[in-house]
Amino acid sequence: MLSQTFVITNSVGLHMRPAAVFAEAMGHFQCRTTILFKGSRIDAKSVLNIMMAAIIYGSEITLECDGSDEQEAMQKAAQLINGGLE
């Protein structure tokens, strides 16, 4: 299992469009991807779950990837989050 902490730099946080971009990208991987935020575990492949978490600009999240392609999933997640989820 891989785990990495990120700060959300998208000005609107993980609202509809950024959440959709992120969930869609994570959906291409077989591994389990989970966002840890304020004590909650959020399925990173679910747009609705991400949106319901209300992750705003400047929030710190931890992403866990666990499975056969965890390395690739974490690299893609880092690319998206560090790129502002544009």
Phi, psi and omega in degrees: 000137176251148179218136179212142180259139181227158170248131182284120183254355177291131187299337179256006181072206180262063175273197194310299185294309179299323178296320179294317178300315183292312182298319179297316180297317180291333179294343179281351183255147180280334183293160175282131178238125185229135175261129173257124183210121178050046177081000180255150175251121187243130177293115184285358177259003182248111179302313183297317179296321178295315180296320181294338180288343179055055180275111186260171177308135178087353179292147175258127178236158171242132178252132174246134175236128184221109178156188188297327181246032183300323180298313180294320179297316181294321178298316179295316179300314179299317178299315181293310184294314180292337177272002177085008179057039180277000000 
